[in-house]
Amino acid sequence: MSGWRTRTSQLVSACSDVADKAAEQDMEQIELTRERWQNRRRMAWACVWASVGYPFLLVAQVDGTSLAQIAMPFYLFSTGVVAVYIGAATVDDKWQKDV
């Protein structure tokens, strides 16, 4: 009977170690995913805030015609960056769920 308890205790300990390693690997994967997208989020937010602040910059300029001329390319670029971020995040999320 003592041998059975010892073996059961060893199996429980081994299972516990495996579960701990799996949980640690899951946490590492979450951290890597968070770090990977951090700079992309910063770039998207910078474009959003620049797009919001651009009209104020036009008003602050005495001669805003030069800034007004580049408004359309600026907004197209900013919208493109944010759209690519959202699209890439959606595709990555779908791929991660499929794996």
HELIX and SHEET records of a PDB file:
HELIX    1   1 SER A    2  ALA A   60  1                                  59    
HELIX    2   2 THR A   65  GLN A   69  1                                   5    
HELIX    3   3 ALA A   71  ASP A   98  1                                  28    
END                                                                             
